[in-house]
Amino acid sequence: MIVRFHPHALERLAERGATEEEVRATVLGGEAFPAKFGRSGFRRNFPF
């Protein structure tokens, strides 16, 4: 699967303290859940 980032999403990554690789790992291997407007959300816990 190809994961593409909108420019706004890239800006939000820095604000949230996340990296592009963490987001890719979450989308590709995290837990999916139903979100608003028929979309899917993804979650995953990372050790710090």
SULTAMO-V648569 format. One record per residue. SS is DSSP state (A for helix, B for strand, O for the rest). NEAR is the number of other ideal C-beta (glycine too) atoms within 8 Angstrom. Layout:
SS:NEAR
SS:NEAR
//
This chain:
O:4
O:3
O:8
O:4
O:9
O:6
A:6
A:6
A:8
A:10
A:8
A:8
A:12
A:7
A:6
A:6
O:4
O:6
O:6
A:8
A:6
A:9
A:12
A:9
A:10
A:11
A:9
A:8
A:5
O:10
B:6
B:6
B:8
B:5
O:7
A:4
A:4
A:3
O:7
B:7
B:8
B:10
B:8
O:9
O:4
O:5
O:3
O:2
//
